[in-house]
Amino acid sequence: MVERRSPKPNVEGSSPSWPVFIFINAGIYMSKIVGFGKECLAELRKVVWPTREDVISAVKVVLISTVIVAIFLGVIDSFFVACIGWFF
């Protein structure tokens, strides 16, 4: 094992330059985060949001198709339950 010694034998503790390194890197990361936020806002400004009527019509389609599929699956399920009842 290699023993590491301070250049000044009477001085103990960590190197005083490490907090500066962290703050410099934090500044770089913060600028990247701020840039990402600005890019997100720029992209959100390009979005074409649907009108209220478009949303209402889409919700109607989803609800009606959900009810139709639920009825279809219920009929098939009751058919299979009846078939199982005939055999057992």
Kinemage of the C-alpha trace (Angstrom):
@kinemage 1
@onewidth
@group {chain A} dominant
@subgroup {mainchain}
@vectorlist {calphas} color= white
{ca met a 1} P 0.000 0.000 0.000
{ca val a 2} L 1.233 3.457 -0.809
{ca glu a 3} L 1.169 5.934 1.983
{ca arg a 4} L 0.164 9.426 0.934
{ca arg a 5} L 1.565 12.339 2.820
{ca ser a 6} L 0.800 16.000 2.688
{ca pro a 7} L 3.516 18.242 1.236
{ca lys a 8} L 3.361 20.061 4.538
{ca pro a 9} L 3.758 17.437 7.273
{ca asn a 10} L 2.246 19.620 10.002
{ca val a 11} L -0.939 20.348 8.048
{ca glu a 12} L -3.792 17.852 8.232
{ca gly a 13} L -7.066 17.768 6.371
{ca ser a 14} L -8.199 17.918 2.790
{ca ser a 15} L -6.934 19.961 -0.067
{ca pro a 16} L -8.411 23.483 -0.072
{ca ser a 17} L -8.920 23.440 -3.835
{ca trp a 18} L -11.752 20.885 -3.880
{ca pro a 19} L -14.645 23.289 -3.077
{ca val a 20} L -13.662 25.490 -6.019
{ca phe a 21} L -13.718 22.471 -8.311
{ca ile a 22} L -17.242 21.578 -7.141
{ca phe a 23} L -18.521 25.130 -7.606
{ca ile a 24} L -17.038 25.380 -11.100
{ca asn a 25} L -18.664 22.093 -12.101
{ca ala a 26} L -21.935 23.142 -10.476
{ca gly a 27} L -21.908 26.260 -12.641
{ca ile a 28} L -21.403 24.178 -15.755
{ca tyr a 29} L -24.202 21.796 -14.793
{ca met a 30} L -26.546 24.650 -13.879
{ca ser a 31} L -26.017 26.268 -17.268
{ca lys a 32} L -26.890 22.942 -18.920
{ca ile a 33} L -30.024 22.638 -16.790
{ca val a 34} L -31.103 26.194 -17.582
{ca gly a 35} L -30.449 25.604 -21.286
{ca phe a 36} L -32.548 22.427 -21.181
{ca gly a 37} L -35.402 24.347 -19.545
{ca lys a 38} L -35.244 27.053 -22.223
{ca glu a 39} L -35.303 24.428 -24.979
{ca cys a 40} L -38.332 22.762 -23.377
{ca leu a 41} L -40.221 26.047 -23.259
{ca ala a 42} L -39.340 26.772 -26.887
{ca glu a 43} L -40.700 23.378 -27.944
{ca leu a 44} L -43.878 23.856 -25.877
{ca arg a 45} L -44.535 27.121 -27.696
{ca lys a 46} L -44.534 25.175 -30.986
{ca val a 47} L -47.232 22.744 -29.818
{ca val a 48} L -50.629 23.089 -31.465
{ca trp a 49} L -53.090 22.348 -28.679
{ca pro a 50} L -56.487 20.838 -29.599
{ca thr a 51} L -59.628 22.900 -29.314
{ca arg a 52} L -62.300 22.131 -26.753
{ca glu a 53} L -64.546 20.645 -29.441
{ca asp a 54} L -61.760 18.305 -30.611
{ca val a 55} L -61.204 17.064 -27.078
{ca ile a 56} L -64.922 16.512 -26.472
{ca ser a 57} L -65.326 14.561 -29.715
{ca ala a 58} L -62.283 12.403 -28.922
{ca val a 59} L -63.661 11.655 -25.440
{ca lys a 60} L -67.000 10.636 -26.967
{ca val a 61} L -65.259 8.243 -29.361
{ca val a 62} L -63.270 6.689 -26.528
{ca leu a 63} L -66.319 6.263 -24.272
{ca ile a 64} L -68.500 4.756 -27.010
{ca ser a 65} L -65.773 2.356 -28.163
{ca thr a 66} L -65.112 1.336 -24.552
{ca val a 67} L -68.775 0.524 -23.979
{ca ile a 68} L -68.972 -1.460 -27.246
{ca val a 69} L -65.860 -3.502 -26.399
{ca ala a 70} L -67.134 -4.109 -22.847
{ca ile a 71} L -70.477 -5.393 -24.153
{ca phe a 72} L -68.715 -7.619 -26.710
{ca leu a 73} L -66.404 -9.112 -24.089
{ca gly a 74} L -69.336 -9.618 -21.698
{ca val a 75} L -71.285 -11.541 -24.345
{ca ile a 76} L -68.276 -13.731 -25.163
{ca asp a 77} L -67.591 -14.327 -21.469
{ca ser a 78} L -71.181 -15.367 -20.778
{ca phe a 79} L -71.044 -17.685 -23.821
{ca phe a 80} L -67.913 -19.401 -22.519
{ca val a 81} L -69.361 -19.674 -19.012
{ca ala a 82} L -72.478 -21.315 -20.491
{ca cys a 83} L -70.313 -23.712 -22.542
{ca ile a 84} L -68.343 -24.701 -19.455
{ca gly a 85} L -71.668 -25.241 -17.634
{ca trp a 86} L -72.871 -27.613 -20.351
{ca phe a 87} L -69.751 -29.775 -20.049
{ca phe a 88} L -69.495 -29.893 -16.279
